[in-house]
Amino acid sequence: MASILSNKVLSEAILPSEGSALWIKRVVLVVLGIAALAIAAKIKIPFWPVPLTMQTFVVLTVGAAYGMRLGVATMLGYLLVGALGFDIFATSSAENFGLAYMMGGTGGYLVGFVLAAAVLGWLARKGWDRSVVKMAAAMLIGNAIIYLPGLLWLGQLYAETKGWATVLDWGLWPFLAGDALKLALAALVLPLAWKAVGEARG
């Protein structure tokens, strides 16, 4: 059974794996992923020092569970829906939405979502999502990939006038505690899901 599941990501190990049913499954997964991202962006959990959203958790777990191509397709679909003007981003609103919002301070993080999903999908293909330790490392890498373009983008907009210390105060330090919590959660969820798949097939 292990050989059957080797080199698969989680979405490939469940439900149809060939024919027209496979394409229907992929479309459904992309739609569900976009919906999950939109919902996670809008749910704010009281936390310190800033409210916690589960959006980066969804980005990284979707990337790992879907694989590189389907994960990237989901992120691009999410960005497309947002670009069309739907209020699906964490701080978008009826007054601040669409491409204008996406070109603002959060634009780099949105780019990071796509890159991180691709890397998490690639690491999952290598089996990192089946180990708690490796999945924690993958989440750490994924978070870094989200932050890098996010902070560079913020820096391009504000570093000259506000300074890099302010950029980091806005875009990095307040979110690290929440990201650590989400990292720990994702490190458990994916390996447990694989264990459930193995038991169901066994």
C-alpha positions in Angstrom: 0.0 0.0 0.0 2.9 2.4 0.7 4.1 2.0 -2.8 0.7 2.9 -4.2 0.6 6.1 -2.2 4.3 7.1 -2.7 4.9 10.3 -4.6 1.3 11.3 -4.2 0.0 14.4 -2.5 -3.1 14.1 -0.2 -5.7 15.2 -2.8 -4.4 12.5 -5.2 -4.8 9.7 -2.6 -8.5 10.3 -2.2 -11.6 10.2 -4.5 -11.3 9.6 -8.3 -7.9 9.5 -9.8 -8.6 9.2 -13.5 -11.0 10.1 -16.3 -13.6 12.9 -16.3 -14.2 12.4 -12.6 -10.6 13.4 -11.9 -11.2 16.8 -13.6 -14.4 17.3 -11.7 -12.6 16.6 -8.5 -9.9 19.2 -9.4 -12.4 21.9 -10.2 -14.3 21.2 -6.9 -11.0 21.3 -5.0 -10.1 24.6 -6.5 -13.5 26.1 -5.7 -13.4 24.8 -2.2 -9.9 26.1 -1.8 -10.8 29.6 -2.9 -13.9 29.6 -0.6 -11.7 28.5 2.3 -9.2 31.3 1.6 -11.9 33.9 1.5 -13.6 32.7 4.7 -10.3 32.4 6.6 -9.3 35.9 5.5 -12.5 37.4 7.1 -12.5 35.4 10.4 -10.5 37.2 13.0 -9.7 35.4 16.2 -8.7 37.6 19.2 -5.0 37.1 19.8 -1.9 39.0 20.8 -0.5 41.4 19.6 -2.9 41.4 16.5 -6.1 39.4 15.7 -5.3 36.0 14.2 -6.6 34.9 10.8 -6.2 31.4 9.4 -5.4 32.5 5.9 -1.7 31.6 5.8 -2.6 28.3 7.4 -5.1 27.6 4.5 -2.6 28.8 1.9 0.1 26.4 3.1 -2.1 23.4 3.8 -3.8 23.8 0.4 -0.4 23.9 -1.2 0.7 20.8 0.6 -2.6 18.9 0.2 -3.2 19.8 -3.5 0.3 19.7 -4.9 2.2 22.3 -6.8 0.0 22.7 -9.9 -3.4 22.5 -8.3 -2.3 24.6 -5.3 -1.0 27.4 -7.6 -4.1 27.2 -9.7 -6.2 27.7 -6.5 -4.1 30.7 -5.4 -4.3 32.3 -8.9 -8.1 31.6 -8.9 -8.3 33.4 -5.5 -6.4 36.4 -6.8 -8.5 36.5 -9.9 -11.8 36.6 -7.9 -10.3 39.3 -5.8 -9.1 41.3 -8.8 -12.7 41.2 -10.2 -13.8 43.2 -7.2 -15.1 40.6 -4.7 -14.4 41.5 -1.0 -12.4 38.3 -0.2 -9.1 39.6 1.2 -8.3 40.1 4.9 -8.5 43.9 5.0 -10.4 44.6 1.8 -13.8 46.3 2.1 -16.6 47.9 0.1 -14.4 51.0 -0.3 -11.0 49.2 -0.9 -11.1 46.2 -3.2 -10.0 44.8 -6.5 -6.8 45.7 -8.2 -6.4 48.9 -6.3 -6.4 46.9 -3.1 -4.0 44.3 -4.5 -1.5 46.9 -5.5 -1.5 48.3 -2.0 0.5 47.2 1.1 -0.6 43.6 1.0 0.3 43.0 -2.6 3.6 41.3 -1.9 2.0 38.9 0.5 -0.5 37.9 -2.2 2.4 37.1 -4.5 3.9 35.2 -1.6 0.7 33.0 -1.4 1.3 31.7 -4.9 5.0 31.1 -4.4 4.5 29.4 -1.0 1.7 27.1 -2.3 4.1 26.0 -5.1 6.9 25.2 -2.7 4.7 23.5 -0.2 3.2 21.4 -3.1 6.7 20.5 -4.2 7.8 19.5 -0.7 4.6 17.5 -0.2 5.4 15.6 -3.4 8.7 14.7 -1.7 6.8 13.3 1.3 7.4 16.2 3.8 3.7 16.3 4.6 3.8 12.8 6.2 6.2 13.7 9.0 5.4 16.2 11.8 9.0 17.4 11.9 9.3 17.8 8.1 5.9 19.4 7.9 6.8 21.9 10.5 10.0 22.7 8.5 7.9 23.0 5.4 5.6 25.5 7.1 8.5 27.5 8.3 9.9 27.7 4.8 6.4 28.6 3.4 6.0 31.4 5.9 9.4 32.8 5.0 8.4 32.7 1.3 5.2 34.7 2.1 7.0 37.2 4.1 9.9 37.9 1.7 7.9 39.4 -1.2 5.5 40.9 1.3 8.2 42.9 3.1 10.0 43.8 -0.1 6.8 45.2 -1.5 6.0 47.1 1.7 9.6 48.4 1.7 9.2 49.6 -1.9 6.1 51.6 -0.8 7.2 52.9 2.6 10.8 52.3 3.5 12.1 55.5 2.0 9.7 57.7 4.0 9.1 55.5 7.1 12.2 53.4 7.4 12.7 49.7 7.5 12.1 49.5 11.2 8.6 50.7 10.7 8.1 48.3 7.7 9.0 45.4 10.0 6.8 46.7 12.8 3.9 46.8 10.3 4.5 43.7 8.3 6.5 41.1 10.4 6.9 41.3 14.1 3.2 41.4 15.1 2.4 38.3 13.1 5.1 35.9 14.3 3.4 34.6 17.4 0.3 33.7 15.5 2.3 32.1 12.7 4.1 29.9 15.2 0.7 28.6 16.4 -0.5 28.0 12.9 2.8 26.2 12.1 2.3 23.8 15.0 -1.3 23.1 13.9 -0.4 22.4 10.3 2.5 20.2 11.3 0.0 17.9 13.0 -3.0 18.1 10.6 -1.3 16.8 7.4 0.4 13.8 8.9 -2.8 12.9 10.7 -4.7 13.1 7.5 -2.2 10.8 5.8 -2.5 8.4 8.7 -6.3 8.4 8.3 -6.0 7.7 4.5 -3.6 4.8 5.2 -5.9 3.3 7.8 -8.9 3.7 5.5 -7.1 1.9 2.7 -5.7 -0.7 5.0 
